[in-house]
Amino acid sequence: MTPPLLQVNDLRVGLPTARGWAQALRGVSFSMAKGQTLGLIGESGCGKSLTALALMGLLPEGAKVSGSIRLAGQELTSLDEAALCALRGAKMGMVFQEPMTALNPLHTIGRQI
C-alpha cells in the first residue's frame, strides 16, 4: 500500500496575542493520496487559511506548531527555513487568496495548478 502524499495529524497552531496565547488551530487531521483533490471548507475565521500557511511553513513569526505534517513521508514541522524554501515551488506550492495576481488568465487553471 502506498503511503499518503500528504498526511496531517493533530495539527495545532498557537499564536501570541496581547492577552496571551490563542489556540488558532486545534487537532486538524487529514490525509491525501497522490492524484486526489482536497477542499477545505468552512465559515470565515475557522482556520482554512491558517492550515494552508502551516502546511507551507509560512506562519507568522512567533507561531507555535505541534502535531505532524508529512509530505511524501518527510516530516515538515521540524525543518528549518532553508529546507522549507527548497521544497516550496519544487515539491509544494500555494495559490494565495488573490487569484488575479496569482493566476495567469492566458492559461487554464488546471494547467497552472
ChimeraX attribute file (.defattr): number of C-alpha atoms within 10 A of each C-alpha:
attribute: neighborCount
match mode: 1-to-1
recipient: residues
	/A:1	3
	/A:2	7
	/A:3	13
	/A:4	17
	/A:5	16
	/A:6	17
	/A:7	19
	/A:8	20
	/A:9	15
	/A:10	15
	/A:11	20
	/A:12	19
	/A:13	23
	/A:14	17
	/A:15	17
	/A:16	15
	/A:17	8
	/A:18	6
	/A:19	6
	/A:20	9
	/A:21	13
	/A:22	13
	/A:23	13
	/A:24	16
	/A:25	20
	/A:26	14
	/A:27	12
	/A:28	15
	/A:29	14
	/A:30	13
	/A:31	16
	/A:32	15
	/A:33	14
	/A:34	11
	/A:35	7
	/A:36	9
	/A:37	7
	/A:38	10
	/A:39	6
	/A:40	9
	/A:41	9
	/A:42	9
	/A:43	7
	/A:44	8
	/A:45	9
	/A:46	12
	/A:47	18
	/A:48	15
	/A:49	14
	/A:50	17
	/A:51	20
	/A:52	16
	/A:53	15
	/A:54	21
	/A:55	22
	/A:56	19
	/A:57	18
	/A:58	13
	/A:59	17
	/A:60	12
	/A:61	8
	/A:62	9
	/A:63	16
	/A:64	15
	/A:65	18
	/A:66	16
	/A:67	15
	/A:68	20
	/A:69	25
	/A:70	17
	/A:71	20
	/A:72	15
	/A:73	12
	/A:74	14
	/A:75	13
	/A:76	18
	/A:77	18
	/A:78	13
	/A:79	12
	/A:80	10
	/A:81	11
	/A:82	8
	/A:83	11
	/A:84	18
	/A:85	14
	/A:86	11
	/A:87	15
	/A:88	13
	/A:89	10
	/A:90	8
	/A:91	10
	/A:92	13
	/A:93	12
	/A:94	13
	/A:95	12
	/A:96	13
	/A:97	9
	/A:98	8
	/A:99	10
	/A:100	9
	/A:101	10
	/A:102	12
	/A:103	15
	/A:104	11
	/A:105	11
	/A:106	6
	/A:107	9
	/A:108	10
	/A:109	10
	/A:110	6
	/A:111	6
	/A:112	11
	/A:113	9
